[in-house]
Amino acid sequence: MTQDLFTKVDHYIDSLFVPDDSILADVLQSTKNADMPQIQVSASQGKLLYLFAKLTGAKRILELGTLAGFSTIWMARALPADGRLLTLEYSERHAEVALGNLQRAGLDDCVEVIVGPALETLPQLAARDEAPFDMVFIDADKNNYPAYLDLVVKLTRPGGLILADNVVRAGSVLAPDQGDDAARGARIFNEKLADDPRLEAVVMQVVGEKGHDGLAIARVKA
């Protein structure tokens, strides 16, 4: 079992279930043009997020970590006509690129990009006193995942879904190296997820063109 095989299988899956999409191809190109990190979800992972949103009947979605808007577009496409997606992005430059991509995708009317540290913008969302979210996708700085969990649980409706990417980190969560704040944050997050009485959850290992990682899936109990 090699990375080359994982990548080939991912491409096989994409050929069956993720048809070519010029909008999403342009999003990927925009990250390269702007010298942004190539850390967006894969195409099949984007399709999975789309299906999760459809399965939950999500009308309100929250995303932490916009980057260029690749996963944002996947989830926004699953919304009903009156749906809304809020996405939080730390970098003003990344948010600018994402806004351009959302406009080209015709989704800027249903997506709001909020710029700033999520630990500051999440409490501001709570202060809006709006309807809770049906689905939350966390894909931001891993060292703050434990703090994000405490905040997003309060913003998610009973029966709602909370997803978090990159929580296995090629197995480094088993014994994080000194100074590996991302692996340490993911490990603490996983433990908090397992112990939180408000949630029922699991972490699924994932292999593919993005390497070896994992996706946390949690349901807020009624």
DRENDO-1510 file (C-alpha; in Angstrom, 1 decimal, always signed):
<recs>
REC; n; res; u; v; w
REC; 1; MET; +0.0; +0.0; +0.0 .
REC; 2; THR; +1.7; +3.2; -1.2 .
REC; 3; GLN; +0.8; +6.8; -1.6 .
REC; 4; ASP; +0.8; +6.3; -5.4 .
REC; 5; LEU; -1.9; +3.7; -5.0 .
REC; 6; PHE; -4.0; +5.9; -2.7 .
REC; 7; THR; -3.8; +8.7; -5.3 .
REC; 8; LYS; -4.7; +6.5; -8.2 .
REC; 9; VAL; -7.8; +5.2; -6.3 .
REC; 10; ASP; -8.8; +8.7; -5.4 .
REC; 11; HIS; -8.6; +9.6; -9.1 .
REC; 12; TYR; -10.7; +6.5; -9.9 .
REC; 13; ILE; -13.3; +7.6; -7.4 .
REC; 14; ASP; -13.3; +11.1; -8.7 .
REC; 15; SER; -13.8; +9.8; -12.3 .
REC; 16; LEU; -17.0; +8.0; -11.2 .
REC; 17; PHE; -18.6; +10.4; -8.7 .
REC; 18; VAL; -17.0; +13.9; -9.1 .
REC; 19; PRO; -17.3; +15.0; -12.8 .
REC; 20; ASP; -15.1; +17.7; -14.2 .
REC; 21; ASP; -16.2; +21.2; -12.9 .
REC; 22; SER; -14.8; +24.3; -14.5 .
REC; 23; ILE; -15.7; +26.5; -11.5 .
REC; 24; LEU; -13.9; +24.2; -9.0 .
REC; 25; ALA; -11.0; +23.9; -11.4 .
REC; 26; ASP; -10.7; +27.7; -11.4 .
REC; 27; VAL; -10.8; +27.7; -7.6 .
REC; 28; LEU; -7.8; +25.3; -7.5 .
REC; 29; GLN; -6.0; +27.4; -10.0 .
REC; 30; SER; -6.7; +30.6; -8.0 .
REC; 31; THR; -4.9; +29.1; -5.0 .
REC; 32; LYS; -1.8; +28.5; -7.1 .
REC; 33; ASN; -2.0; +32.0; -8.7 .
REC; 34; ALA; -2.2; +33.6; -5.2 .
REC; 35; ASP; +0.6; +31.4; -3.8 .
REC; 36; MET; -1.7; +30.0; -1.2 .
REC; 37; PRO; -1.1; +26.6; +0.5 .
REC; 38; GLN; -2.5; +23.6; -1.4 .
REC; 39; ILE; -4.4; +22.3; +1.7 .
REC; 40; GLN; -8.0; +22.3; +0.5 .
REC; 41; VAL; -10.0; +19.1; +0.8 .
REC; 42; SER; -9.9; +16.7; -2.2 .
REC; 43; ALA; -12.7; +16.6; -4.7 .
REC; 44; SER; -14.2; +13.4; -3.2 .
REC; 45; GLN; -14.0; +14.9; +0.2 .
REC; 46; GLY; -15.8; +18.0; -1.1 .
REC; 47; LYS; -18.5; +15.7; -2.5 .
REC; 48; LEU; -18.7; +14.0; +0.9 .
REC; 49; LEU; -19.3; +17.4; +2.6 .
REC; 50; TYR; -22.0; +18.1; +0.0 .
REC; 51; LEU; -23.7; +14.8; +0.8 .
REC; 52; PHE; -23.5; +15.4; +4.6 .
REC; 53; ALA; -25.3; +18.7; +4.0 .
REC; 54; LYS; -27.9; +17.1; +1.9 .
REC; 55; LEU; -28.5; +14.2; +4.3 .
REC; 56; THR; -29.0; +16.6; +7.3 .
REC; 57; GLY; -31.2; +18.9; +5.3 .
REC; 58; ALA; -28.9; +21.7; +6.3 .
REC; 59; LYS; -30.3; +25.3; +5.8 .
REC; 60; ARG; -27.6; +26.9; +7.9 .
REC; 61; ILE; -23.9; +25.9; +7.6 .
REC; 62; LEU; -20.9; +27.2; +9.4 .
REC; 63; GLU; -17.3; +26.7; +8.2 .
REC; 64; LEU; -14.1; +27.5; +10.0 .
REC; 65; GLY; -11.3; +28.0; +7.5 .
REC; 66; THR; -12.3; +29.3; +4.0 .
REC; 67; LEU; -9.0; +29.3; +2.2 .
REC; 68; ALA; -10.0; +29.9; -1.5 .
REC; 69; GLY; -13.6; +28.6; -1.1 .
REC; 70; PHE; -13.3; +25.1; -2.5 .
REC; 71; SER; -15.1; +23.3; +0.4 .
REC; 72; THR; -17.3; +26.4; +0.8 .
REC; 73; ILE; -18.6; +26.0; -2.7 .
REC; 74; TRP; -19.3; +22.3; -2.3 .
REC; 75; MET; -21.4; +22.8; +0.8 .
REC; 76; ALA; -23.1; +26.0; -0.5 .
REC; 77; ARG; -24.3; +24.0; -3.5 .
REC; 78; ALA; -26.2; +21.7; -1.2 .
REC; 79; LEU; -28.2; +24.5; +0.4 .
REC; 80; PRO; -31.9; +25.0; -0.4 .
REC; 81; ALA; -32.9; +28.3; -2.0 .
REC; 82; ASP; -33.3; +30.0; +1.4 .
REC; 83; GLY; -30.1; +28.5; +2.8 .
REC; 84; ARG; -27.2; +30.3; +4.2 .
REC; 85; LEU; -23.5; +29.5; +4.8 .
REC; 86; LEU; -21.2; +31.5; +7.0 .
REC; 87; THR; -17.4; +30.9; +6.6 .
REC; 88; LEU; -14.7; +32.3; +8.9 .
REC; 89; GLU; -11.3; +33.1; +7.5 .
REC; 90; TYR; -8.3; +34.5; +9.4 .
REC; 91; SER; -6.4; +35.9; +6.3 .
REC; 92; GLU; -7.8; +38.9; +4.5 .
REC; 93; ARG; -5.9; +37.8; +1.4 .
REC; 94; HIS; -7.5; +34.4; +1.4 .
REC; 95; ALA; -10.9; +35.9; +2.0 .
REC; 96; GLU; -10.5; +38.2; -1.0 .
REC; 97; VAL; -9.6; +35.2; -3.2 .
REC; 98; ALA; -12.5; +33.2; -1.9 .
REC; 99; LEU; -15.0; +36.1; -2.4 .
REC; 100; GLY; -13.9; +36.2; -6.1 .
REC; 101; ASN; -14.4; +32.5; -6.5 .
REC; 102; LEU; -17.9; +32.6; -4.8 .
REC; 103; GLN; -19.0; +35.4; -7.1 .
REC; 104; ARG; -17.9; +33.4; -10.2 .
REC; 105; ALA; -19.8; +30.4; -8.8 .
REC; 106; GLY; -22.9; +32.5; -8.3 .
REC; 107; LEU; -23.0; +31.8; -4.6 .
REC; 108; ASP; -22.0; +35.1; -3.1 .
REC; 109; ASP; -25.7; +35.9; -2.2 .
REC; 110; CYS; -26.0; +32.9; +0.1 .
REC; 111; VAL; -22.4; +32.9; +1.6 .
REC; 112; GLU; -21.0; +35.3; +4.0 .
REC; 113; VAL; -17.2; +35.5; +4.5 .
REC; 114; ILE; -16.2; +36.8; +7.9 .
REC; 115; VAL; -12.6; +37.8; +8.3 .
REC; 116; GLY; -10.7; +37.6; +11.6 .
REC; 117; PRO; -9.5; +35.1; +14.2 .
REC; 118; ALA; -12.2; +32.5; +14.7 .
REC; 119; LEU; -11.8; +32.7; +18.5 .
REC; 120; GLU; -13.0; +36.3; +18.2 .
REC; 121; THR; -15.6; +35.9; +15.4 .
REC; 122; LEU; -17.4; +32.9; +16.9 .
REC; 123; PRO; -18.5; +34.7; +20.0 .
REC; 124; GLN; -19.7; +37.5; +17.8 .
REC; 125; LEU; -21.9; +35.0; +15.9 .
REC; 126; ALA; -23.4; +33.9; +19.2 .
REC; 127; ALA; -24.2; +37.5; +20.0 .
REC; 128; ARG; -26.2; +37.8; +16.8 .
REC; 129; ASP; -28.9; +35.6; +18.4 .
REC; 130; GLU; -29.7; +33.9; +15.0 .
REC; 131; ALA; -31.0; +30.4; +14.4 .
REC; 132; PRO; -28.5; +27.6; +15.3 .
REC; 133; PHE; -26.5; +25.9; +12.6 .
REC; 134; ASP; -27.5; +22.5; +11.1 .
REC; 135; MET; -23.9; +21.6; +10.1 .
REC; 136; VAL; -20.4; +22.9; +11.1 .
REC; 137; PHE; -17.2; +22.1; +9.2 .
REC; 138; ILE; -13.9; +22.8; +11.1 .
REC; 139; ASP; -10.8; +23.0; +8.9 .
REC; 140; ALA; -8.7; +25.7; +10.4 .
REC; 141; ASP; -5.6; +26.0; +12.7 .
REC; 142; LYS; -5.4; +22.6; +14.5 .
REC; 143; ASN; -3.9; +24.0; +17.7 .
REC; 144; ASN; -7.2; +25.8; +18.4 .
REC; 145; TYR; -9.5; +22.9; +17.6 .
REC; 146; PRO; -10.3; +22.2; +21.3 .
REC; 147; ALA; -11.4; +25.8; +21.8 .
REC; 148; TYR; -13.4; +25.8; +18.6 .
REC; 149; LEU; -15.3; +22.7; +19.7 .
REC; 150; ASP; -16.5; +24.3; +22.9 .
REC; 151; LEU; -17.8; +27.3; +20.9 .
REC; 152; VAL; -19.4; +25.5; +17.9 .
REC; 153; VAL; -21.3; +23.0; +20.0 .
REC; 154; LYS; -23.3; +25.9; +21.5 .
REC; 155; LEU; -24.0; +27.2; +18.0 .
REC; 156; THR; -25.3; +23.9; +16.6 .
REC; 157; ARG; -28.9; +22.7; +16.9 .
REC; 158; PRO; -29.8; +19.4; +18.6 .
REC; 159; GLY; -29.4; +16.7; +15.9 .
REC; 160; GLY; -27.0; +18.9; +14.0 .
REC; 161; LEU; -23.6; +17.7; +12.6 .
REC; 162; ILE; -20.1; +18.8; +13.5 .
REC; 163; LEU; -17.3; +17.7; +11.2 .
REC; 164; ALA; -13.5; +18.4; +11.7 .
REC; 165; ASP; -10.8; +17.6; +9.2 .
REC; 166; ASN; -7.2; +16.6; +9.7 .
REC; 167; VAL; -7.5; +15.0; +13.1 .
REC; 168; VAL; -5.2; +12.0; +12.6 .
REC; 169; ARG; -2.3; +13.8; +10.9 .
REC; 170; ALA; -0.6; +10.7; +9.5 .
REC; 171; GLY; -0.7; +9.1; +12.9 .
REC; 172; SER; +1.2; +11.8; +14.7 .
REC; 173; VAL; -1.8; +12.2; +17.1 .
REC; 174; LEU; -0.6; +9.0; +18.7 .
REC; 175; ALA; +2.5; +10.6; +20.2 .
REC; 176; PRO; +2.8; +14.3; +19.1 .
REC; 177; ASP; +6.4; +15.5; +18.8 .
REC; 178; GLN; +7.6; +18.3; +20.9 .
REC; 179; GLY; +6.6; +21.5; +19.2 .
REC; 180; ASP; +4.0; +19.8; +16.9 .
REC; 181; ASP; +1.1; +22.0; +18.1 .
REC; 182; ALA; -1.1; +20.9; +15.3 .
REC; 183; ALA; -0.9; +17.2; +16.3 .
REC; 184; ARG; -1.3; +18.1; +20.0 .
REC; 185; GLY; -4.3; +20.2; +19.2 .
REC; 186; ALA; -5.9; +17.4; +17.2 .
REC; 187; ARG; -5.2; +14.9; +19.9 .
REC; 188; ILE; -6.8; +17.1; +22.6 .
REC; 189; PHE; -9.7; +17.8; +20.3 .
REC; 190; ASN; -10.3; +14.0; +19.7 .
REC; 191; GLU; -10.3; +13.4; +23.5 .
REC; 192; LYS; -12.7; +16.2; +24.2 .
REC; 193; LEU; -15.0; +15.0; +21.4 .
REC; 194; ALA; -15.0; +11.5; +22.9 .
REC; 195; ASP; -15.7; +12.8; +26.4 .
REC; 196; ASP; -18.3; +15.4; +25.7 .
REC; 197; PRO; -21.7; +14.2; +27.0 .
REC; 198; ARG; -23.5; +16.5; +24.5 .
REC; 199; LEU; -22.1; +14.6; +21.5 .
REC; 200; GLU; -22.0; +11.2; +20.0 .
REC; 201; ALA; -19.0; +10.9; +17.6 .
REC; 202; VAL; -16.4; +8.9; +15.8 .
REC; 203; VAL; -13.1; +9.6; +13.9 .
REC; 204; MET; -12.7; +7.9; +10.6 .
REC; 205; GLN; -9.2; +7.4; +9.1 .
REC; 206; VAL; -8.9; +8.7; +5.6 .
REC; 207; VAL; -6.3; +7.9; +2.9 .
REC; 208; GLY; -6.0; +9.3; -0.6 .
REC; 209; GLU; -4.2; +11.9; -2.6 .
REC; 210; LYS; -4.0; +14.1; +0.6 .
REC; 211; GLY; -2.1; +11.3; +2.4 .
REC; 212; HIS; -3.1; +9.7; +5.7 .
REC; 213; ASP; -5.4; +11.6; +7.9 .
REC; 214; GLY; -8.9; +11.5; +9.5 .
REC; 215; LEU; -12.3; +13.1; +9.7 .
REC; 216; ALA; -14.2; +13.6; +13.0 .
REC; 217; ILE; -17.9; +13.2; +12.7 .
REC; 218; ALA; -20.1; +14.2; +15.7 .
REC; 219; ARG; -23.9; +14.6; +16.2 .
REC; 220; VAL; -25.2; +16.9; +18.8 .
REC; 221; LYS; -27.6; +15.0; +21.1 .
REC; 222; ALA; -31.2; +16.0; +21.4 .
</recs>
